[in-house]
Amino acid sequence: MRPARLAVGVVSAGRVGSVFGAALARAGHTVVGASGISEASVRRAERLLPGVPLLPSDEVAAAADLVLLALPDDALGPMVRGLAATGAFRAGQIVVHTSGAHGIGILSPATELGALPLALHPVMTFTGREEDLERLAACSVGVTAAEGDEAAWNVGEALTVEMGAEPVRIPEATRSLYHAALAHGANHLVTLVADCAELLRAGGVGNAERLLGPLLSAALDNALRHGDRALTGPVARGDAGTVRTHLRVLADRAPDVAPTYRTLARRTVARASESGLLGAEAAAEIATLLDDGRDVK
């Protein structure tokens, strides 16, 4: 199924909205307006959506066949309600949001006016620059439409394919868990890597990022390919003495990182045990060590 050529309105021209708008324009649709107040949004729109007028949000939505709401999670609901109250939505429109945290329920004010609601969440981080168009072509998009409305699902998937991405169906009821999983992986990975680099620099190790890059890249690749079988290191091997040393040095040199190490090590014990990598006796010894903050001397 290939949607007809659509007049697209982008609310707002942030990092995701500007890239989605540019991708839809590249697919043959026409971006008829965008909203953007900050200086960064204006510059981004000039670069990625050249010639597209910057208008108030209600005018952008009213002029569009496809309204693209690329807003922060907490701002989405109030914007949808506000646009509905001004009469910016109408029957036959496609109203799309890009939030990962929400399904289509948050679009109910538009749905009640006869619009077709869709959630299209790109599983990628964006900078709002031209190279993001190529990133979009290599990523997946979580698509959510009304349960049982196969035509709506097809529209969402067709729009995703037109932008060059791969659609993945995410049921409405799964949306919160889906987003929690993505945030747990991507956001906490950044925190974890930054902590690792900081520990190395604190120990006088130069070019920490260069040191970590090959190791962490290989670990990520192995985890995606092999799951729990990719687990390595002292916890998975049952090296309680090494874990004790880690706990001691972290308690002394990085007490703010030590609780995170303990928490992740506990999860590693559980996963290594369930996958058969770690025997019951070694697992119990390390679990006891991790649970007893005094046993680090």
N, C-alpha and C positions, 0 to 999 in steps of 0.2 A: 504494500500500500504506500503510495506517495502522496503526501498532502499537496493541495493546490498551492500556488504561489501566494504567500501570505504577507499582509502588512504587519510588521513586527514593531511593538513598542517596548522599549527596555526601561524598566524601573528597578534599579537605578544603574548608572554606568560605573559600577565598581569593578573589581578585578574579574569576578565571574560574569557579571552581566555584559560587560563590554566584549569579552571573549565569546560568549554565547551569541551575542548579537552579530559579531563579525563572522562567526561560523555559519549562522543562518543566512547572512547576506551572501557568503561565498557559495552557499547551496542554492542560491537563486531567489531567496525571499527578499523583501524590501524593508529595511529598517526605517520607519517613518518618523520616529522621534525617540528621544532618550531623556531621562531626568538625571541631573547631577548638579550638586551645589558646591562641593569642595573643589579647590583648585586642582587636586589630583584627579578627580573625576572628570573635570573639564578637559584637562590635558589628555587623559586616557581616551575620552570620546573623540577628541580631535585626531588622535593617532589611529585608533582601531575602527572608528565609525565616522570617517571623513564625510563632511557634507550633511550629516544628520543633525537636525535642529535639536537644541536642548530646550525642553519645555517643562512646565509643571507636571507632576505625576498624573494628575487627573486628565490633563489634555493628552498625554502620551497614551494612557490606557484607552481613552475614548476613541482615539484615531486608529486603534490597532485591531487586527483580526486575531493576533496572537499577542497576549500581554505577558511579558517575561518579568517576573518579580524576583530580582536577584538581591535579596535583602538579608541582613542578619536575622538569626532565628527569632529573637525577641521582638524585632521590629515588624515581622511579617504580618502577624495577626492584626495589629492596629492599622497597618497600611491597607490590608484587604477590606477591613470594615469601613475605613474612611473612603476608599474608592467606591465601594458599593453605595455608601450614603450619598455620594455626589452624582450618582448615576453614570459612572464611568464604565461599568460593565453592562453587557447586553447579551441577549440570547444569541447563541451561535458562535460567540467568541471562544477561543481557547485560552485559558488562563493557566500559566505554568509558573511554579516557583522552583527554586534551585536549592532549597534548604534540605540538608540531610536529616535534621532532627524531626521534621514534620512530614506527615502524609498529606492526603488531600482534604482531610477533615477541616483543616484551617482555612481552606478556600470556600467553605460552605456559604458565606455571603454572596460570592460570585456564582456558585452553583445554583443557589435559590433563584437567581435572576436568569438562569438558562444557559450559563457558560459551561464549557467542558473543562473540568479540573484535571490537572496533571502535576505530578512532582517528578522533576528530572534533576537528580543530584549527581554531579560529576565526582567520581572517586579520584580526586587529584587536587593538589594544591596549585594555586595560580598566582602569578605575579602581576597580571594585567598587561603583559607585553606581548609582542607579536609571536614570540616562540610558544606561547601558550596554545595557539591554534594547533601546533603540531603535537603538543602534549595531549590536547583534547582528542586528537585522532588516535592516540595510543592508549586511552583509558576507557574504563567502563562507566556507565551512567546508571544509577539506580532509578528505575522507572516505577512509579506507582500511579494506578488509575482506579476507577471505581470497580469494585468486585463484581464480576459477571458481565461487565461492559467490554466485550472483546474489541469492539471498534475503537474505544478510547485507548485501550492498551496498544492497539496497532498504531494509532496516531503517535503516541509517545515513543514507541520503538522506531517508527519511521523518521520522526524528527531527530532522534538520537543518531540513527544511521546516516542521515543527511549531513550531520555535523562531523561525521567520520568516526564516532565513538561506537562502543559496543553496549547495547542495552541489556540490562539484567533486571528481571522482574522482582520487585520487593513488595510483598503484600502489605496492606495498610497496617495490619496488626503487628507486623514485624519491624516497622519503621524505627521505633525507638531502640530496639535491640540492635538492629543493623547499624544505626549511627553510633551507639555506645561502643560496639566492636571496632568500628573504624577509628573513632577518637582514641580508644584505649591503645590501639596499635600505633597509629601515626603520631598523635600528639605526645604520648608517653615515650615513644621511641626517641623523639627529639630531646626530651628531658633527660632520658637515660644516656644518650650519646654525649650531650653537653656536660653531664656530670662526669662521665668517664674522661673526657678531654680535660676537664678542670682538675680532676685528681692527678692526672699525669703531669700537667703543668705545675701543680703545687709540689710535685716531687722532683721538679727540675728537668723533666723530659721535654726536649724541644720538638716542635712540629708534631704535636699530639694528633692532629687530624690526619696527617699523612700516615702516621703509625697505625691509627685505628681503621682507616679506610678499607684496606684489603681484607682485614679480619672481619669487620662488621658486614661488609658486602658479601663475603663468603657465607657468613652465618645466616644472613637474611635469605640468600639464595638457597642454601641447604634446608632451612626451615620451611620455605615455601614448597620445595621439592619433596622433602622427606618427612616433614612433621616432627613428631617427638624423636624419631630415630636420628635426628640431627643434633640432639643434645650432646654436649661435651662438657669438660671442665670438672672441677673437684666435686661438686654436688652429685652430678650424674655418675661419677666414678666411685663415690663413697669415700672420698679422701677427707675424713673429718678433721684431721690435723691441719690441713690447708685451710679449710673453712674457719677453723678456730683462729688461725693467724689472720685471715681476712677480717674477721669480726674485731679482733684486737686492734689492728692498725686503723680500721675505719672508726672505731670508737675513739681512738686517740687523735687521728688527723682529720677526720671528716664526719663528725657526729651527726650532721644533718643528712648525710647520705646513708649512714649505717641502717636506719630503719627500712629504707627502700631495699637495700641489699638483703636484709632478713626476709622481707615480704616476698620478694621475687625468688629467693632461694627456697622458701617453703613451697611455692608453686612448682618450682623445678623438682623438688623432692617428690611431690605428688605426681607430676607428669612422668618423671623417670620411673617411678614405682609402677604406675599403671601400664606403662609401655614395656615393662620387663627389663629395663636397663639397670635398675637399682634393686638389690636384694632387700628383703624385709629387715634384716638385722642392721645393715648399713643405713637404711632409710630411717629407722628408729633412732639410731645414734645421732645422725645429723639433725633430725627433727627436734630431738631433746636439746641439742646444742643451740639451735636457732631459737627455741622457745625460752631458754634460760639465759637472760642477759648477763648473768654473773659469770658464766663459764666461758670467759674469753681470755683468761690469763695464760 
